[in-house]
Amino acid sequence: MMNHLTVDEAGFPNHQGPLDPQWLLVLVLDVRTDTACFMWGYELDPYVEPDLINKSIMKARIPLRESMLLHAAGSIMKDAVHLVARKARSKVRHPMRYGLTPPPPPERKGGGAA
């Protein structure tokens, strides 16, 4: 079950427009209240506002049990690794198609020194 958050609810009230693709989907666990939610984060961005994150955790109301926590985190990470590997496979095989490597330098005529 995933909590779909707006940018404001995820702790980024000043962000305009859609989130960049390099942003990460972060699973936030609050063991004090036994709840969790998903939010968008950016490599431990210092501009994330903890109060808004806490608000979104309470809004999500996804119950957790301590005995399930390790298993759930493992399953989530395993699924994430499979998803990344599946998406990356095509990019590794065809990097030019995705603009991941520069094109080869143009052929020079005349053989002069650069």
N, C-alpha and C positions, 0 to 999 in steps of 0.2 A: 504494500500500500504506500503510495507516494503522496506527499503533501505538495500541491502545486502552489508556489508562492509568487507574489508579485515582487518586483525589484525592491520596492519599499519594505515589504514584509521581510525580505531576506537580509535586510541590514544595509542596503545601499540606497538611501533616500535621495542622494544627489546624482545618481547615475541616470543619464538620459538615453533613451533608445534601447534596443535589444542588447542582451549580454553578449560579449565577444565569445567566439567559439573556444578560445583557450581558457575560459573560466571553468571552474571545476564544480561538479555537483558534490556537495559535502554532506555527509551524514552526521548530524549533531545529536549526541546522546546526553541526556541529563539524568544521571543516576540518582539524584536526590528526589526527583519527582517520577522516576521510572517512565519517562516519555522520550520520544525522539522525533525528529523531523529531518527532511532534506532541505538544504538551502544552497544557493549559489555562492561560491567563494572564489577567491583568486590568490592562490599561493600565500595563505596567511596574510591577506591584505590588512594593513593597519587601520584602514578606514571602516572596517566592519564594526557596526555598533552593537555591543553585547545586549543592550536592552531590547532592541528589535529582534535579535536572535532568540532571546528568552521568550518574547511575546509569541514568536512563531512556533517555538517548541510547545508552549502551552496550548496554542491554537490547534496544533496537529493532533494531539492526544493519541499517539501511537503507543500503546502500552508495551513495556519491556519487563522481562523477568531476568533476574541476575543469571540464572542457569542457562538462559537462552542467548545471553549477550554475546558470548564468544562465538557460538555457532552462527548466530545471525551475522555478525561482523565478518566472519570467514566466508559465509555464503555470498555476501554482498561483494567482497573483494574478489572472490573467485569469478563471479559473474562479470565484474568490471574488467578483469584481466582478459577474459574471453572476448568481451565486446571490443576492447581496444585492439587485441590481436586480430580479430576478424576485420575490423575497419582498416587496420594498417597494412594488411597483407597486400591489397591492391596497390597501395602507395609505394610499398617496397619494390614490387615487381615492375611498376610503371611510374617511376618518379617524375619523368619529364611531363607526363600527362597532368600531374598535379602541381607543376611548377616548383618542385622541390630541389632541383639542381639547375645551375645556370646552363644555358645552351652552349654548345661548343663554339670556340672563337671562329670567326669567319676566315675562310681560306685567303691567304695573302698572295697577291700576284707580284712578280718581280723579284721576290726573295731578298728584298732590302732589309737592313738592320732596323730594329724598332727604335 
